[in-house]
């Protein structure tokens, strides 16, 4: 695995593993809590609070607090000065350690908003398509039909009243979509960049006319996501120690004859749409905030929860990442009670850190005191 998820929900039959267990603790148990500066946190939680205020029901009602209490606390929070945040949480919230049936440590990876160069027309170096969602793509959340299928999703095309599998990545790239459904959103100048923006699920495109276009996830073909880093390890091209987004990208660009075949071992294919305003947008439907948004296993945790994170810093000898984040996204590779994907933002710094992040870490969820 390259270590990054995506704002895209890479649908598949894979279910969550492990057992999520909550254990109440005190704020003194949160490593680094007293050093938190809350920079940009207010913006992140306010976006989730705006979603709470519009809700008439809440997926996490009971275990994760009542909707009425969340609305009450959100109404208070948005009026506060950042200097009051620490006291607000200590007075109104109870930290709970999240474990996998007692195991506190898990894997935390990173993701970012990709940077690409593109054009609305196919010419010159702009030969690699990013496609818009086909009209005939049907995406199904199986958990809406049966409780035991919670967290599982499929997608396909309806034929003769039956849902049939959609084309794979290889078939789509080979022109296998029906002509009326093969809708190119834009063309980019690098096939590897076109592949990785599907892994990240969003990107900022520098267009050939000088404008900027933000694109985001708008659907997936229903095939299970497969990490090509695992494929390159199996082939002996990379090792578990050196696999990262950077090393995978370097290998693909150095081996163009084999790159397409390797990329097609991941049958999952993501479709995009243009985004207006702030972005990228996560699974909760709000714009993600760099270093304050976290992707979680949404089959286990509802969106909008404030979470205290303690994870190894991916580069250098800096102290651990210890900060308050908000559960605002999900991803196909994010499965299990103690598993997260840390959103680094946009640009070279974000890409450098997200690409190598494979950190051991722990987290605690802050739940309202009733």
KEGU-789904 format. One line per 5 residues: number of its first residue (from 1); their letters; for each residue x, y, z of N, C-alpha, C. Coordinates in pm, whole numbers, plus 50000, padded with zeros to 5 digits. Example, Ala and Ser with C-alpha at 12.3 -4.5 7.8 and 13.67 -1.06 7.14 Angstrom:
1	as	51319,49431,50780,51230,49550,50780,51320,49670,50780 ~ 51285,49775,50708,51367,49894,50714,51290,50003,50787
END
This chain:
1	xxxxx	50085,49881,50000,50000,50000,50000,50088,50123,50000 ~ 50052,50222,49919,50136,50341,49908,50121,50433,50027 ~ 50024,50409,50114,50015,50489,50234,49915,50601,50228 ~ 49849,50620,50114,49749,50724,50103,49615,50664,50072 ~ 49512,50726,50126,49378,50684,50086,49329,50785,49985
6	xxxxx	49206,50812,49990,49147,50905,49899,49023,50963,49957 ~ 48994,51085,49915,48865,51136,49953,48756,51058,49884 ~ 48791,50988,49779,48696,50897,49717,48671,50778,49808 ~ 48545,50735,49810,48512,50613,49883,48530,50497,49789 ~ 48649,50434,49791,48678,50325,49701,48593,50205,49741
11	xxxxx	48479,50190,49675,48380,50090,49714,48435,49950,49697 ~ 48385,49858,49780,48426,49720,49768,48357,49633,49868 ~ 48380,49504,49859,48313,49409,49945,48385,49390,50077 ~ 48502,49451,50089,48580,49434,50209,48509,49496,50328 ~ 48497,49424,50437,48429,49474,50556,48531,49511,50662
16	xxxxx	48486,49589,50758,48573,49628,50868,48608,49506,50953 ~ 48729,49506,51002,48773,49398,51087,48801,49452,51227 ~ 48796,49364,51325,48824,49405,51462,48699,49451,51534 ~ 48719,49486,51658,48609,49529,51744,48644,49661,51809 ~ 48564,49764,51783,48589,49895,51840,48541,49898,51984
21	xxxxx	48633,49937,52075,48602,49944,52217,48635,50086,52266 ~ 48543,50148,52339,48564,50280,52396,48591,50269,52546 ~ 48690,50346,52592,48721,50347,52735,48740,50491,52780 ~ 48658,50541,52874,48670,50681,52918,48802,50706,52990 ~ 48862,50820,52959,48988,50862,53024,48975,51011,53056
26	xxxxx	49077,51066,53116,49077,51209,53146,49161,51283,53042 ~ 49148,51415,53037,49226,51494,52943,49375,51485,52971 ~ 49411,51456,53095,49553,51441,53128,49615,51318,53062 ~ 49530,51227,53012,49580,51109,52942,49610,51135,52794 ~ 49573,51253,52745,49596,51285,52604,49736,51345,52588
31	xxxxx	49829,51274,52526,49966,51325,52513,49971,51452,52429 ~ 50026,51559,52488,50040,51686,52417,49920,51777,52426 ~ 49816,51740,52501,49695,51820,52507,49721,51964,52551 ~ 49805,51983,52649,49830,52117,52701,49910,52203,52602 ~ 49973,52142,52503,50052,52218,52405,49973,52249,52278
36	xxxxx	49850,52201,52266,49770,52223,52146,49745,52372,52123 ~ 49768,52418,51999,49746,52560,51968,49614,52585,51894 ~ 49546,52479,51850,49415,52485,51785,49415,52564,51654 ~ 49532,52584,51595,49540,52655,51468,49456,52585,51361 ~ 49363,52656,51301,49273,52608,51195,49171,52504,51242
41	xxxxx	49177,52465,51369,49080,52366,51416,48939,52423,51419 ~ 48926,52550,51457,48794,52612,51465,48722,52607,51331 ~ 48796,52631,51223,48737,52627,51090,48689,52486,51056 ~ 48769,52385,51091,48734,52247,51060,48608,52204,51135 ~ 48602,52227,51266,48487,52181,51344,48361,52263,51309
46	xxxxx	48378,52390,51277,48263,52472,51240,48193,52414,51117 ~ 48269,52364,51022,48209,52304,50902,48126,52182,50939 ~ 48178,52099,51029,48101,51982,51072,47981,52024,51157 ~ 47998,52127,51237,47886,52178,51317,47772,52227,51228 ~ 47806,52289,51117,47702,52335,51026,47621,52217,50971
51	xxxxx	47686,52103,50954,47615,51983,50909,47525,51932,51021 ~ 47577,51927,51143,47497,51883,51258,47369,51965,51271 ~ 47381,52096,51255,47266,52184,51278,47155,52161,51176 ~ 47189,52105,51060,47089,52081,50957,47026,51943,50967 ~ 47082,51857,51053,47035,51720,51061,46905,51707,51140
56	xxxxx	46823,51611,51099,46704,51576,51177,46722,51440,51244 ~ 46826,51367,51204,46861,51240,51268,47012,51224,51264 ~ 47064,51133,51346,47208,51120,51363,47245,50973,51369 ~ 47334,50932,51278,47374,50792,51270,47430,50741,51401 ~ 47498,50827,51476,47563,50783,51599,47483,50806,51725
61	xxxxx	47353,50833,51709,47269,50864,51825,47283,50757,51933 ~ 47313,50802,52055,47329,50710,52167,47474,50691,52202 ~ 47542,50602,52129,47682,50572,52160,47772,50694,52146 ~ 47743,50780,52048,47830,50893,52020,47771,51026,52064 ~ 47669,51022,52149,47604,51144,52195,47474,51169,52120
66	xxxxx	47387,51249,52178,47259,51278,52114,47273,51394,52017 ~ 47189,51394,51916,47192,51502,51818,47160,51636,51884 ~ 47066,51635,51978,47030,51759,52046,47149,51818,52121 ~ 47226,51732,52187,47343,51780,52262,47451,51830,52166 ~ 47472,51761,52055,47570,51808,51957,47530,51946,51904
71	xxxxx	47402,51964,51875,47357,52094,51824,47378,52203,51928 ~ 47352,52170,52054,47370,52267,52161,47517,52308,52173 ~ 47606,52209,52174,47749,52238,52189,47805,52310,52067 ~ 47757,52272,51949,47803,52339,51828,47763,52487,51829 ~ 47642,52514,51874,47596,52653,51881,47686,52734,51973
76	xxxxx	47736,52673,52080,47829,52741,52170,47966,52757,52106 ~ 48013,52651,52043,48150,52651,51991,48174,52761,51888 ~ 48080,52779,51797,48101,52875,51687,48108,53019,51737 ~ 48073,53044,51863,48079,53180,51917,48210,53205,51992 ~ 48291,53101,52010,48408,53111,52098,48530,53168,52028
81	xxxxx	48614,53229,52107,48749,53266,52066,48838,53144,52082 ~ 48935,53122,51993,49023,53005,52007,49089,52991,52143 ~ 49108,53101,52212,49170,53093,52344,49082,53022,52445 ~ 48953,53006,52411,48859,52940,52502,48834,52794,52466 ~ 48894,52746,52356,48865,52611,52310,48900,52504,52413
86	xxxxx	49019,52516,52473,49063,52411,52566,48964,52398,52683 ~ 48927,52510,52741,48833,52506,52853,48698,52452,52809 ~ 48653,52491,52690,48525,52445,52637,48521,52292,52630 ~ 48625,52232,52576,48627,52086,52563,48640,52018,52699 ~ 48723,52073,52785,48740,52011,52916,48611,52016,52999
91	xxxxx	48531,52119,52980,48407,52132,53056,48291,52051,52998 ~ 48293,52031,52866,48175,51975,52801,48195,51838,52736 ~ 48318,51790,52731,48345,51665,52661,48421,51566,52749 ~ 48403,51440,52718,48473,51331,52787,48558,51256,52684 ~ 48689,51252,52701,48773,51174,52608,48751,51024,52630
96	xxxxx	48752,50950,52520,48743,50804,52524,48853,50746,52436 ~ 48934,50660,52494,49034,50589,52414,48964,50490,52323 ~ 49003,50487,52197,48950,50390,52102,49053,50278,52085 ~ 49011,50156,52104,49100,50042,52085,49033,49938,51996 ~ 49115,49853,51941,49068,49738,51866,49068,49620,51961
101	xxxxx	48956,49606,52035,48942,49501,52135,49058,49502,52235 ~ 49098,49624,52274,49205,49639,52371,49338,49682,52312 ~ 49358,49665,52181,49483,49705,52116,49473,49852,52078 ~ 49557,49934,52139,49544,50079,52123,49614,50132,51999 ~ 49717,50065,51951,49799,50118,51843,49752,50067,51706
106	xxxxx	49750,50158,51609,49710,50121,51474,49791,50198,51371 ~ 49749,50187,51245,49820,50250,51133,49753,50380,51092 ~ 49837,50484,51073,49788,50613,51026,49871,50654,50904 ~ 49801,50672,50792,49864,50712,50668,49827,50857,50638 ~ 49872,50908,50524,49844,51046,50488,49797,51059,50345
111	xxxxx	49720,51164,50317,49682,51194,50180,49683,51344,50159 ~ 49667,51386,50034,49683,51526,49999,49600,51557,49875 ~ 49590,51684,49841,49522,51725,49719,49626,51732,49607 ~ 49606,51647,49506,49706,51634,49400,49715,51760,49315 ~ 49832,51778,49252,49857,51889,49161,49880,51833,49021
116	xxxxx	49806,51884,48923,49817,51834,48787,49819,51949,48687 ~ 49855,51916,48562,49848,52010,48451,49752,51953,48349 ~ 49657,52037,48302,49555,51982,48215,49502,52080,48111 ~ 49410,52025,48030,49348,52103,47923,49208,52047,47898 ~ 49119,52133,47852,48985,52087,47817,48982,52017,47682
121	xxxxx	49089,52035,47604,49096,51970,47473,49219,51881,47467 ~ 49209,51778,47385,49321,51685,47369,49417,51739,47263 ~ 49537,51772,47306,49638,51822,47213,49774,51817,47282 ~ 49879,51817,47202,50014,51819,47256,50036,51715,47363 ~ 50086,51756,47481,50111,51659,47589,49986,51612,47662
126	xxxxx	49873,51677,47637,49750,51648,47712,49675,51533,47643 ~ 49717,51411,47678,49667,51291,47609,49599,51191,47703 ~ 49591,51223,47832,49544,51123,47929,49417,51174,47997 ~ 49305,51102,47978,49176,51154,48022,49147,51131,48170 ~ 49079,51229,48229,49008,51211,48355,48861,51222,48320
131	xxxxx	48782,51122,48358,48646,51111,48309,48543,51159,48410 ~ 48434,51212,48356,48317,51247,48438,48235,51121,48462 ~ 48151,51126,48563,48068,51010,48597,47970,50975,48485 ~ 47966,50850,48443,47869,50809,48340,47727,50815,48395 ~ 47632,50842,48308,47492,50852,48350,47436,50718,48395
136	xxxxx	47493,50608,48344,47436,50476,48376,47503,50408,48495 ~ 47593,50477,48563,47659,50419,48680,47566,50423,48801 ~ 47538,50307,48858,47453,50297,48977,47540,50253,49094 ~ 47543,50333,49200,47621,50301,49318,47527,50265,49433 ~ 47557,50155,49501,47466,50101,49602,47538,50084,49735
141	xxxxx	47481,50143,49840,47527,50121,49977,47445,50005,50033 ~ 47507,49888,50042,47434,49768,50083,47385,49777,50227 ~ 47453,49859,50309,47410,49875,50448,47272,49937,50461 ~ 47225,50004,50355,47091,50062,50359,46983,49955,50344 ~ 47025,49836,50301,46929,49728,50278,46934,49621,50388
146	xxxxx	47056,49592,50438,47071,49492,50542,47179,49536,50640 ~ 47149,49527,50768,47241,49571,50872,47373,49497,50866 ~ 47368,49365,50834,47491,49285,50832,47583,49322,50716 ~ 47531,49402,50621,47612,49447,50507,47661,49590,50524 ~ 47649,49642,50643,47691,49778,50672,47839,49797,50637
151	xxxxx	47868,49904,50565,48006,49932,50525,48043,49875,50389 ~ 47955,49796,50329,47983,49737,50199,47909,49811,50088 ~ 47979,49830,49976,47921,49902,49864,47953,49832,49734 ~ 47863,49841,49640,47887,49790,49506,47841,49895,49407 ~ 47877,49876,49281,47832,49965,49175,47823,49885,49048
156	xxxxx	47744,49934,48955,47730,49863,48830,47636,49934,48736 ~ 47587,49859,48636,47496,49910,48535,47376,49818,48529 ~ 47257,49875,48520,47135,49794,48514,47111,49747,48371 ~ 47097,49614,48357,47065,49554,48228,46952,49454,48249 ~ 46844,49472,48173,46729,49382,48182,46681,49366,48327
161	xxxxx	46682,49478,48400,46632,49477,48536,46727,49422,48639 ~ 46850,49391,48600,46949,49336,48693,47074,49424,48695 ~ 47132,49439,48815,47254,49517,48828,47374,49430,48791 ~ 47447,49470,48688,47563,49396,48639,47691,49474,48668 ~ 47805,49402,48684,47931,49472,48713,47967,49573,48606
166	xxxxx	48030,49681,48651,48075,49786,48560,48211,49748,48503 ~ 48255,49819,48399,48385,49791,48339,48498,49814,48440 ~ 48605,49737,48426,48723,49753,48510,48808,49870,48459 ~ 48910,49905,48537,49002,50010,48493,49059,49978,48355 ~ 49109,49857,48337,49170,49821,48209,49071,49837,48094
171	xxxxx	48947,49795,48116,48847,49806,48011,48812,49951,47981 ~ 48802,50032,48086,48771,50174,48066,48884,50244,47992 ~ 49008,50218,48034,49122,50282,47971,49139,50238,47825 ~ 49091,50118,47793,49100,50068,47656,48982,50114,47570 ~ 48897,50202,47624,48784,50253,47548,48662,50164,47553
176	xxxxx	48648,50086,47659,48541,49990,47670,48407,50043,47716 ~ 48400,50171,47754,48270,50227,47793,48184,50251,47669 ~ 48053,50237,47681,47966,50277,47570,47995,50422,47533 ~ 48000,50457,47406,48037,50593,47363,47959,50704,47434 ~ 47831,50681,47458,47750,50784,47522,47787,50804,47669
181	xxxxx	47855,50705,47729,47891,50711,47871,48037,50751,47893 ~ 48116,50755,47786,48259,50786,47798,48276,50936,47786 ~ 48260,51004,47900,48261,51150,47902,48390,51201,47967 ~ 48478,51258,47885,48606,51311,47936,48583,51449,47998 ~ 48624,51462,48122,48614,51591,48191,48726,51683,48148
186	xxxxx	48849,51631,48142,48965,51705,48097,49077,51608,48065 ~ 49181,51660,48001,49297,51582,47964,49418,51632,48043 ~ 49500,51540,48095,49621,51578,48168,49744,51529,48093 ~ 49859,51576,48136,49982,51553,48059,50066,51436,48107 ~ 50017,51361,48208,50099,51253,48263,50010,51137,48307
191	xxxxx	50034,51016,48256,49947,50903,48292,49961,50861,48438 ~ 50078,50882,48496,50098,50846,48636,50023,50945,48726 ~ 50029,51073,48691,49951,51173,48766,49802,51143,48756 ~ 49758,51100,48637,49616,51067,48619,49577,50949,48707 ~ 49668,50856,48727,49640,50741,48813,49636,50783,48960
196	xxxxx	49732,50862,49002,49742,50896,49144,49633,50992,49190 ~ 49581,51076,49102,49473,51163,49145,49349,51080,49178 ~ 49336,50962,49116,49226,50873,49152,49248,50812,49290 ~ 49371,50791,49327,49402,50740,49462,49373,50848,49566 ~ 49410,50972,49536,49387,51081,49630,49242,51126,49629
201	xxxxx	49175,51117,49513,49034,51149,49505,49002,51293,49475 ~ 49103,51378,49469,49079,51519,49437,49208,51581,49387 ~ 49198,51694,49320,49318,51758,49271,49291,51901,49227 ~ 49399,51976,49216,49394,52113,49165,49472,52113,49034 ~ 49404,52148,48926,49462,52136,48792,49499,52274,48737
206	xxxxx	49625,52289,48701,49671,52410,48632,49639,52392,48484 ~ 49541,52468,48434,49497,52451,48296,49589,52524,48199 ~ 49587,52480,48073,49678,52537,47974,49643,52681,47938 ~ 49525,52729,47978,49490,52869,47953,49523,52959,48072 ~ 49590,52901,48173,49631,52979,48290,49535,52974,48406
211	xxxxx	49417,52916,48388,49319,52908,48495,49344,52787,48584 ~ 49276,52781,48696,49284,52668,48787,49148,52599,48792 ~ 49149,52465,48793,49027,52388,48806,49045,52289,48920 ~ 48953,52292,49016,48955,52194,49125,48860,52081,49088 ~ 48907,51957,49100,48824,51842,49068,48811,51754,49191
216	xxxxx	48699,51682,49200,48676,51596,49315,48602,51470,49275 ~ 48603,51375,49362,48540,51244,49343,48392,51256,49310 ~ 48349,51178,49210,48208,51179,49174,48158,51038,49140 ~ 48222,50937,49194,48176,50801,49170,48291,50706,49142 ~ 48261,50577,49154,48362,50473,49137,48296,50352,49075
221	xxxxx	48373,50273,49000,48315,50167,48918,48276,50041,48995 ~ 48296,50040,49126,48248,49928,49207,48346,49815,49226 ~ 48459,49818,49155,48558,49713,49173,48647,49745,49294 ~ 48690,49642,49363,48764,49658,49487,48899,49724,49461 ~ 48930,49825,49540,49060,49892,49532,49172,49796,49566
226	xxxxx	49276,49796,49484,49395,49712,49508,49518,49801,49501 ~ 49598,49799,49605,49715,49886,49613,49826,49832,49524 ~ 49869,49911,49426,49973,49862,49335,50109,49855,49404 ~ 50124,49923,49518,50247,49905,49595,50264,49760,49637 ~ 50154,49697,49674,50156,49555,49709,50196,49471,49589
231	xxxxx	50148,49510,49471,50182,49438,49349,50331,49448,49318 ~ 50386,49567,49334,50529,49586,49305,50617,49513,49407 ~ 50570,49502,49530,50643,49423,49630,50640,49276,49591 ~ 50523,49226,49548,50510,49086,49509,50599,49053,49390 ~ 50621,49151,49303,50706,49130,49185,50854,49150,49214
236	xxxxx	50885,49191,49337,51024,49212,49373,51081,49345,49327 ~ 50997,49435,49281,51043,49565,49234,51065,49663,49350 ~ 50985,49651,49455,50998,49733,49574,50992,49642,49696 ~ 51024,49698,49812,51018,49622,49936,50922,49692,50032 ~ 50885,49623,50138,50798,49684,50239,50863,49804,50303
241	xxxxx	50996,49804,50307,51067,49915,50372,51072,50041,50285 ~ 51079,50023,50152,51094,50143,50068,50971,50180,49988 ~ 50862,50104,50003,50742,50138,49927,50679,50266,49980 ~ 50648,50357,49891,50584,50484,49925,50524,50539,49797 ~ 50446,50644,49808,50391,50704,49688,50502,50749,49596
246	xxxxx	50608,50806,49654,50719,50856,49572,50791,50742,49500 ~ 50820,50632,49571,50894,50522,49508,50808,50453,49402 ~ 50678,50443,49425,50588,50384,49325,50584,50471,49201 ~ 50569,50603,49221,50565,50695,49109,50693,50689,49028 ~ 50807,50687,49096,50937,50680,49028,50948,50553,48945
251	xxxxx	50903,50440,49000,50911,50313,48927,50823,50318,48803 ~ 50700,50369,48816,50609,50374,48702,50665,50461,48590 ~ 50724,50574,48625,50778,50664,48523,50906,50610,48461 ~ 50979,50527,48538,51102,50468,48485,51074,50343,48403 ~ 50953,50288,48414,50917,50165,48343,50785,50183,48268
256	xxxxx	50783,50275,48169,50656,50307,48102,50594,50188,48029 ~ 50676,50091,47981,50621,49977,47910,50540,49886,48002 ~ 50579,49881,48130,50510,49796,48225,50408,49872,48311 ~ 50418,50005,48310,50338,50086,48402,50188,50066,48383 ~ 50141,50066,48260,49998,50054,48236,49945,49920,48288
261	xxxxx	50019,49813,48263,49975,49681,48309,49972,49675,48462 ~ 50071,49736,48527,50074,49737,48673,49958,49820,48729 ~ 49936,49937,48672,49827,50022,48720,49692,49953,48702 ~ 49678,49874,48598,49552,49806,48573,49527,49686,48664 ~ 49627,49647,48744,49599,49544,48845,49505,49598,48951
266	xxxxx	49497,49730,48963,49394,49795,49045,49272,49816,48956 ~ 49170,49733,48970,49053,49739,48883,48962,49858,48913 ~ 48984,49920,49028,48901,50034,49068,48930,50154,48977 ~ 48823,50227,48944,48837,50346,48860,48745,50455,48917 ~ 48798,50576,48930,48726,50687,48990,48689,50791,48885
271	xxxxx	48567,50841,48896,48517,50947,48808,48515,51080,48886 ~ 48527,51191,48811,48544,51321,48875,48438,51422,48829 ~ 48428,51529,48908,48347,51645,48873,48426,51769,48911 ~ 48390,51882,48854,48454,52007,48893,48394,52056,49024 ~ 48476,52120,49105,48433,52173,49234,48448,52324,49235
276	xxxxx	48350,52390,49288,48356,52535,49302,48388,52570,49448 ~ 48465,52676,49467,48494,52722,49602,48602,52640,49669 ~ 48594,52639,49802,48696,52573,49883,48688,52422,49864 ~ 48801,52358,49878,48802,52212,49861,48935,52157,49908 ~ 48954,52026,49890,48860,51927,49838,48750,51894,49940
281	xxxxx	48647,51824,49894,48533,51790,49979,48544,51646,50024 ~ 48529,51621,50154,48538,51488,50210,48404,51417,50214 ~ 48403,51300,50273,48284,51218,50279,48169,51281,50353 ~ 48197,51371,50447,48089,51439,50520,48022,51546,50436 ~ 48083,51578,50321,48027,51682,50237,48078,51820,50268
286	xxxxx	48187,51830,50346,48245,51960,50379,48387,51966,50325 ~ 48434,52088,50300,48571,52107,50253,48669,52066,50363 ~ 48768,51987,50325,48867,51939,50422,48962,52051,50462 ~ 49010,52046,50584,49103,52145,50638,49240,52080,50655 ~ 49344,52133,50590,49477,52073,50601,49521,52056,50747
291	xxxxx	49570,51939,50779,49622,51896,50908,49517,51896,51019 ~ 49388,51915,50982,49283,51910,51084,49170,51814,51047 ~ 49175,51757,50927,49073,51661,50883,49134,51520,50882 ~ 49054,51423,50927,49099,51285,50932,48996,51196,50862 ~ 49045,51105,50779,48959,51002,50721,48958,50882,50814
296	xxxxx	48840,50828,50840,48823,50716,50934,48738,50609,50867 ~ 48723,50497,50934,48634,50391,50888,48491,50435,50922 ~ 48420,50484,50822,48287,50541,50848,48183,50435,50883 ~ 48214,50308,50858,48122,50204,50901,48126,50186,51052 ~ 48231,50240,51116,48247,50229,51261,48229,50361,51334
301	xxxxx	48273,50470,51274,48267,50602,51338,48186,50697,51252 ~ 48095,50774,51314,48021,50875,51237,48110,50996,51207 ~ 48070,51073,51107,48142,51196,51075,48116,51303,51180 ~ 48211,51397,51188,48194,51514,51273,48253,51502,51411 ~ 48306,51385,51447,48360,51367,51581,48495,51436,51596
306	xxxxx	48517,51513,51704,48652,51562,51734,48735,51448,51790 ~ 48856,51433,51738,48943,51320,51773,49081,51373,51808 ~ 49134,51327,51921,49272,51360,51957,49363,51254,51897 ~ 49457,51299,51815,49548,51209,51744,49688,51216,51801 ~ 49750,51101,51816,49891,51091,51856,49957,50989,51764
311	xxxxx	50028,51040,51659,50087,50951,51559,50228,50996,51528 ~ 50312,50902,51489,50451,50932,51455,50457,51031,51339 ~ 50550,51126,51349,50571,51219,51239,50641,51145,51126 ~ 50597,51161,50999,50651,51076,50893,50792,51109,50847 ~ 50839,51231,50871,50972,51270,50825,51052,51333,50938
316	xxxxx	51182,51308,50938,51269,51372,51035,51250,51321,51177 ~ 51302,51397,51269,51299,51359,51410,51205,51447,51490 ~ 51102,51502,51424,51007,51586,51496,50926,51502,51594 ~ 50868,51571,51691,50782,51499,51784,50656,51451,51713 ~ 50585,51363,51775,50465,51306,51715,50364,51414,51674
321	xxxxx	50282,51379,51578,50165,51462,51546,50066,51445,51661 ~ 50047,51549,51737,49956,51545,51852,49864,51665,51840 ~ 49742,51640,51798,49650,51751,51773,49507,51703,51763 ~ 49417,51799,51775,49275,51772,51761,49237,51778,51614 ~ 49175,51673,51565,49131,51666,51426,48981,51632,51426
326	xxxxx	48921,51636,51307,48778,51607,51295,48759,51495,51193 ~ 48677,51396,51227,48647,51286,51135,48555,51340,51025 ~ 48611,51362,50907,48534,51426,50799,48542,51352,50666 ~ 48608,51237,50664,48628,51170,50537,48641,51020,50560 ~ 48646,50945,50451,48664,50801,50457,48742,50758,50334
331	xxxxx	48771,50629,50322,48845,50579,50207,48847,50428,50206 ~ 48865,50371,50087,48860,50227,50072,48966,50153,50150 ~ 49082,50217,50173,49189,50151,50246,49179,50174,50397 ~ 49081,50252,50440,49070,50287,50581,48968,50194,50645 ~ 49016,50087,50702,48930,49984,50759,48983,49942,50895
336	xxxxx	48895,49943,50993,48931,49896,51126,48912,50002,51231 ~ 48905,49961,51358,48879,50054,51468,48988,50157,51491 ~ 49116,50118,51475,49226,50211,51497,49300,50229,51365 ~ 49245,50314,51281,49297,50335,51145,49255,50473,51099 ~ 49346,50549,51044,49313,50683,50999,49401,50729,50886
341	xxxxx	49354,50829,50813,49429,50891,50704,49428,51041,50728 ~ 49545,51098,50744,49564,51237,50785,49575,51324,50661 ~ 49491,51426,50650,49491,51514,50533,49594,51624,50550 ~ 49695,51625,50460,49805,51720,50469,49779,51850,50393 ~ 49685,51849,50298,49658,51971,50222,49710,51964,50080
346	xxxxx	49756,52078,50028,49796,52090,49889,49940,52140,49880 ~ 50012,52097,49777,50146,52148,49752,50254,52045,49777 ~ 50378,52087,49752,50492,51996,49762,50509,51942,49904 ~ 50494,52030,50004,50510,51986,50144,50409,51877,50176 ~ 50284,51898,50138,50178,51801,50165,50206,51669,50095
351	xxxxx	50245,51677,49968,50272,51555,49892,50390,51477,49951 ~ 50495,51549,49989,50614,51485,50044,50581,51408,50172 ~ 50502,51469,50259,50470,51406,50388,50366,51295,50374 ~ 50262,51322,50293,50158,51221,50276,50210,51095,50210 ~ 50301,51112,50114,50349,50999,50037,50427,50896,50115
356	xxxxx	50488,50937,50226,50570,50843,50303,50509,50809,50439 ~ 50392,50863,50468,50336,50845,50602,50281,50704,50621 ~ 50344,50629,50705,50298,50496,50748,50328,50487,50898 ~ 50254,50565,50975,50288,50589,51115,50208,50503,51211 ~ 50275,50460,51317,50204,50398,51427,50141,50510,51510
361	xxxxx	50021,50485,51559,49957,50589,51636,49837,50540,51715 ~ 49782,50634,51793,49662,50608,51873,49569,50727,51859 ~ 49442,50707,51894,49353,50822,51899,49245,50805,52003 ~ 49189,50919,52040,49085,50930,52140,48971,51014,52082 ~ 48848,50973,52103,48734,51051,52057,48679,51133,52173
366	xxxxx	48642,51257,52146,48586,51344,52248,48432,51345,52231 ~ 48362,51294,52331,48217,51283,52324,48151,51377,52425 ~ 48033,51430,52391,47967,51525,52479,47931,51464,52614 ~ 47950,51541,52716,47898,51505,52848,47750,51542,52848 ~ 47666,51447,52880,47522,51473,52880,47479,51541,53010
END
